[in-house]
Amino acid sequence: MRVLLLSWEYPPLVYGGLGRHVHALSEALVAAGHEVTVVTQTGGDHNVALDEVTRAGVRVVRVPEDPPLVHRDDLMAWIMAFNHAITRAALRVAHESAYDVVHAHDWLVAHSAATVKETLGLPLVATMHATEAGRHQGWLPSPLSKAIHSVEWWLTFEARRVITCSSYMRWEVTRLFDLPPDKVDVVPNGVIEVPSRRRAPSTPTVVYAGRLEYEKGVQTLLRAVPRLKRRHPGLRVVIAGTGTYTTGLQDLAKELKVGKAVEFIGHVDRSTLATLFAAASAVVVPSIYEPFGMVALEASIAGAPIIVSDTGGLRELVDHGVDGLRVPSEDVPALADAISTLVKDQVLASRLARAAKARARREHHWDAIAAKTLDTYARAEREERALQAQLAGRPVSRPSLRMVVRDGNLLAER
């Protein structure tokens, strides 16, 4: 099968789990004997021409930004310019090599995906890694949020099939976008085992890794630190990652007077992260909203005992007391108790970590994830052919849609 894949991030340009997912999926599809072209951005260098390279069998086409050059703080304007650029590149490579399916990752490439689909007559598969409403706990607090929500809805409408990374996300997108449940396939994320340098820390060490955003719940972990320091005076908390909430979290650490126990280390590479995980007394994923929980999977494969919020996709990743611990989201005392349990009971921590690693290896190997994704591609192809056969000889009329606001939500009506 020949796959044209659109993504706003691809290594070495990675902002979060989406980029790692697209990278691993692309290479797994190629390893299974399929042809993959990824069209993505150059990373903000306005003077770089269109760049093409093949790595691990994946053809990667990197596209420079179109003028006018817009700062990313003006997100919607930047996304529109980015989509114009990758649309032209995608259509160019499609004229050189025919494709069977176009696969779009999240709303950031929706306009390009819809144009490529319509121009080339390809079935469109869309993976929804998260939703704007979910990131804001069910609300759309600003005009930008409402605009993003409308683009997400439109992408799922245009797609022949939709992929989500968990059953929770399947429920969320069918509810938010009024999708037929049969249109959505659950394909979990996979994980790659990264070699690490295991070392035993001299003091109990708790690790958080990920984007520093409100919905990731790092503030709950920080609020648990005073309790933990009273029980374990030498305890150290390492926070790896960056985001828009970095300054707020650093200010909270000062307010709580835990600055000496908490270290913000910024972005780290995958090898360093695997080493941090392997040395941790516990890796904490305290999210308020989490479609899947890639960090929990990466910590598991590194051999770390994990504690996660009992929410979203995390609930599907961790069987409480078997391969990790779950605590109610935003529950500071419960999180402190769970961390203290693993720090005090190394036998339990080791047993949970071994079980989590075995499960990650068994259920989240990228070969299996690629096979499930290919099943979705094949189904999208069959459904597209059936629809085209049904429409053959008939005038095709597109439904008339309009966007309306009702009860604070942006909705589409025929």
PEBEL-V534345 format. One record per backbone hydrogen bond with DSSP energy under -0.5 kcal/mol. CO is the residue of the C=O (numbers start at 1). NH is the residue of the N-H. E is the energy in kcal/mol with one decimal. If there is no record, write none. Layout:
BEGIN
co = [CO;CO]
nh = [NH;NH]
e = [E;E]
END
This chain:
BEGIN
co = [1;1;2;2;3;3;4;5;6;10;12;13;16;17;18;19;20;21;22;23;24;25;26;27;28;29;30;35;36;37;37;38;38;39;40;44;45;51;53;53;55;57;58;58;59;59;60;60;61;62;63;68;71;73;74;75;76;77;78;79;80;81;82;83;84;85;86;87;88;89;90;91;92;93;100;101;102;102;103;104;104;106;107;109;110;111;112;113;114;115;116;117;117;123;123;124;124;125;126;126;127;127;128;131;132;133;133;134;136;142;143;144;145;146;147;148;149;150;151;152;153;154;155;161;162;163;164;166;167;168;169;170;171;172;173;174;174;180;181;183;185;185;192;196;199;204;205;205;206;207;208;211;212;213;213;214;215;215;217;217;218;219;220;221;221;222;222;224;225;226;227;228;232;236;237;237;238;238;239;239;240;242;243;245;246;247;248;249;250;251;252;253;253;254;258;258;261;263;263;266;269;270;271;272;273;274;275;276;277;279;282;282;283;285;290;290;293;293;294;295;296;297;298;299;300;305;306;307;308;309;311;311;312;313;313;314;318;319;319;319;324;325;327;328;330;331;332;333;334;335;336;337;338;339;340;341;344;345;346;347;348;349;350;351;352;353;354;355;356;357;358;359;360;364;365;365;366;367;368;369;370;371;372;373;374;375;376;377;378;379;380;381;382;383;384;385;386;387;388;391;395;399;402;404;404;406;409;409;411;413]
nh = [3;35;100;101;5;37;103;39;105;13;14;10;20;21;22;23;24;25;26;27;28;29;30;31;32;34;33;3;59;5;39;40;61;7;63;46;48;62;55;60;58;59;55;60;38;61;53;62;40;51;42;70;74;75;78;79;80;81;82;83;84;85;86;87;88;89;90;91;92;93;94;95;96;97;123;4;104;125;6;106;127;109;110;113;114;115;116;117;118;119;120;121;122;102;125;160;161;104;128;163;106;129;165;135;136;138;139;137;139;146;147;148;149;150;151;152;153;154;155;156;157;158;159;126;185;128;187;170;171;172;173;174;175;176;177;178;179;183;184;162;164;187;194;198;201;236;281;282;238;284;240;213;245;216;218;217;288;289;220;221;222;223;224;224;225;225;226;228;229;230;231;232;235;206;239;263;208;240;265;266;210;212;246;249;250;251;252;253;254;255;256;258;259;257;261;262;237;239;265;241;273;274;275;276;277;278;279;280;280;201;207;284;307;309;313;314;296;297;298;299;300;301;302;304;303;283;325;285;327;311;314;315;315;316;317;318;320;322;323;324;321;308;310;331;332;335;336;337;338;339;340;341;342;343;344;345;346;349;350;351;352;353;354;355;356;357;358;359;360;361;362;363;364;191;368;369;370;371;372;373;374;375;376;377;378;379;380;381;382;383;384;385;386;387;388;389;390;391;392;394;397;401;413;406;411;409;406;411;404;402]
e = [-0.6;-2.3;-2.8;-1.3;-0.6;-2.4;-2.6;-2.7;-1.6;-2.1;-1.1;-1.2;-1.1;-2.4;-2.6;-2.1;-2.4;-2.8;-2.4;-2.0;-2.2;-2.5;-2.1;-2.4;-1.3;-2.0;-2.0;-3.3;-2.1;-3.3;-0.5;-0.5;-3.3;-2.0;-2.2;-1.1;-1.4;-3.5;-0.5;-3.4;-2.4;-0.5;-2.2;-0.7;-3.1;-0.6;-2.0;-0.6;-2.6;-2.4;-1.7;-0.6;-1.9;-1.4;-2.2;-2.7;-2.1;-2.0;-2.6;-2.6;-1.9;-1.8;-2.5;-1.9;-1.7;-1.8;-2.7;-2.5;-2.0;-2.4;-1.9;-1.3;-1.0;-1.7;-0.7;-2.5;-0.5;-2.6;-2.7;-0.7;-2.8;-1.5;-2.0;-2.5;-2.6;-1.9;-2.7;-2.6;-2.2;-2.7;-2.5;-1.4;-0.9;-2.1;-0.5;-2.8;-1.5;-2.8;-0.6;-2.9;-2.3;-0.8;-0.5;-2.1;-1.0;-3.3;-0.6;-1.7;-1.4;-2.2;-2.2;-2.6;-2.5;-2.0;-1.9;-2.5;-2.5;-2.3;-2.5;-2.1;-1.9;-2.6;-1.9;-2.1;-3.0;-2.5;-2.9;-1.8;-2.2;-2.3;-2.8;-1.9;-1.8;-2.9;-2.3;-0.5;-0.8;-2.4;-1.5;-2.3;-2.5;-0.7;-0.5;-1.0;-0.6;-2.6;-2.7;-1.3;-3.0;-2.5;-2.9;-1.3;-2.7;-1.6;-0.5;-1.9;-2.9;-1.9;-1.2;-1.1;-2.4;-2.1;-0.9;-0.8;-0.8;-1.0;-0.5;-2.0;-2.8;-1.4;-1.3;-3.6;-2.3;-2.8;-0.5;-2.9;-2.6;-0.6;-2.4;-0.6;-2.1;-1.8;-1.3;-2.3;-2.4;-2.5;-1.9;-2.2;-1.7;-2.5;-2.4;-2.5;-0.5;-1.0;-1.1;-1.3;-3.0;-3.0;-0.7;-1.2;-2.5;-2.5;-1.9;-2.3;-2.6;-2.4;-1.4;-0.6;-1.3;-0.6;-2.3;-0.5;-2.5;-1.9;-2.6;-0.5;-0.5;-1.4;-2.5;-2.7;-2.0;-2.2;-1.1;-2.4;-1.5;-2.4;-2.0;-2.9;-2.2;-2.1;-1.1;-0.9;-0.9;-0.9;-1.0;-1.7;-0.8;-2.6;-2.0;-0.6;-2.9;-2.6;-2.7;-1.6;-1.0;-2.2;-2.5;-2.4;-2.2;-2.5;-2.4;-2.2;-1.8;-2.3;-2.4;-2.2;-0.8;-2.3;-2.4;-2.1;-2.7;-2.2;-2.3;-2.1;-2.4;-2.3;-2.1;-2.1;-2.5;-2.3;-2.0;-3.0;-1.9;-2.3;-0.7;-1.6;-2.6;-1.9;-2.0;-2.1;-2.4;-1.7;-1.5;-2.2;-2.7;-2.1;-2.6;-2.4;-2.4;-2.6;-2.3;-2.6;-2.4;-2.2;-2.6;-2.4;-2.0;-2.1;-0.9;-2.7;-0.6;-0.6;-2.8;-0.5;-3.5;-1.9;-2.7;-0.6;-3.0;-2.2]
END
